[in-house]
Amino acid sequence: MTEEQKELFRKAVLRVLDANRTRYGLGLSAVGHLLTQFGFGQAKSEELAEAVDYLERKGLVIEVMKSVNRSNRAWRIEEAGIAYLDEGR
């Protein structure tokens, strides 16, 4: 992906998480499935993991802690991520 495509991909991930503002968040497979509405087709799990890690480092998303099954990771959007989308950057 080009840098522009990566930026659009990350914004699409944020939009997916923004549409699901529950405290439970979404896993990578659910986010990947919902990205199709933004024209990204079926995203590779490596690309999704990279995008989510980037957004987490920037403080835009946070991992939801799962106490029973740690391997079933999920993320939700943070207030900073909501503000970022609202500003329309």
Backbone torsions as a table, in degrees:
resi	resn	phi	psi	omega
1	MET	NA	143.4	173.8
2	THR	-75.8	168.3	179.0
3	GLU	-61.6	-37.4	177.7
4	GLU	-65.5	-41.8	177.7
5	GLN	-64.7	-39.2	177.7
6	LYS	-61.9	-41.6	179.0
7	GLU	-63.0	-45.3	178.3
8	LEU	-64.0	-38.8	179.0
9	PHE	-63.4	-46.0	179.4
10	ARG	-63.4	-40.3	177.3
11	LYS	-64.4	-37.3	177.8
12	ALA	-65.1	-40.1	176.5
13	VAL	-61.0	-43.9	177.3
14	LEU	-60.7	-41.5	-179.8
15	ARG	-65.0	-37.7	177.0
16	VAL	-63.4	-46.1	179.9
17	LEU	-68.7	-31.6	177.9
18	ASP	-66.6	-35.0	179.8
19	ALA	-71.6	-16.6	-179.4
20	ASN	-121.5	75.2	-175.7
21	ARG	-86.2	38.2	176.3
22	THR	-83.6	162.5	178.5
23	ARG	-74.8	-12.6	-177.6
24	TYR	-84.7	-21.2	178.7
25	GLY	69.2	-168.2	-179.8
26	LEU	-132.4	146.6	174.4
27	GLY	-83.8	171.1	-177.8
28	LEU	-61.8	-39.5	-178.7
29	SER	-65.9	-38.6	178.1
30	ALA	-67.3	-43.4	178.1
31	VAL	-61.0	-45.1	179.5
32	GLY	-60.1	-40.5	178.7
33	HIS	-64.9	-41.3	-176.8
34	LEU	-77.6	-14.3	178.3
35	LEU	-68.9	-17.2	-178.9
36	THR	-61.2	-28.2	179.0
37	GLN	-68.6	-13.5	177.5
38	PHE	-104.8	12.1	174.1
39	GLY	84.2	19.6	-177.6
40	PHE	-101.1	2.9	179.2
41	GLY	59.3	-156.9	179.2
42	GLN	-85.6	109.4	-178.1
43	ALA	-76.8	147.6	176.2
44	LYS	-72.3	146.5	-178.0
45	SER	-63.4	-31.8	178.2
46	GLU	-65.8	-41.5	179.1
47	GLU	-65.3	-41.4	178.9
48	LEU	-64.7	-45.9	179.8
49	ALA	-61.3	-40.8	178.5
50	GLU	-64.0	-43.6	179.9
51	ALA	-64.8	-44.4	-179.7
52	VAL	-66.5	-41.3	177.4
53	ASP	-61.1	-42.0	178.2
54	TYR	-61.3	-47.9	-179.2
55	LEU	-64.7	-33.3	177.8
56	GLU	-69.4	-42.2	177.2
57	ARG	-61.6	-33.3	179.6
58	LYS	-80.4	-6.2	178.8
59	GLY	79.6	19.7	-178.2
60	LEU	-93.3	-25.0	175.2
61	VAL	-133.4	162.0	178.6
62	ILE	-137.3	144.1	177.1
63	GLU	-75.9	135.9	176.8
64	VAL	-88.8	124.0	-177.5
65	MET	-74.2	128.9	176.7
66	LYS	-106.4	119.0	-177.1
67	SER	-82.9	-25.2	-176.2
68	VAL	-89.1	-51.2	-175.3
69	ASN	-127.4	95.3	-176.6
70	ARG	-64.8	-25.7	-177.9
71	SER	-73.6	-17.6	178.7
72	ASN	-93.7	74.0	-174.7
73	ARG	-76.1	149.1	178.7
74	ALA	-145.1	156.0	179.9
75	TRP	-132.5	155.8	173.5
76	ARG	-135.2	160.3	-178.6
77	ILE	-77.6	143.5	176.6
78	GLU	-94.6	168.1	177.5
79	GLU	-58.3	-36.6	178.7
80	ALA	-64.2	-35.6	177.6
81	GLY	-69.1	-39.2	176.6
82	ILE	-63.4	-44.8	178.8
83	ALA	-62.4	-40.4	178.9
84	TYR	-59.5	-46.0	179.1
85	LEU	-68.4	-37.7	-179.9
86	ASP	-65.3	-31.3	179.5
87	GLU	-74.5	-17.5	175.9
88	GLY	71.0	31.8	-179.7
89	ARG	-64.8	NA	NA
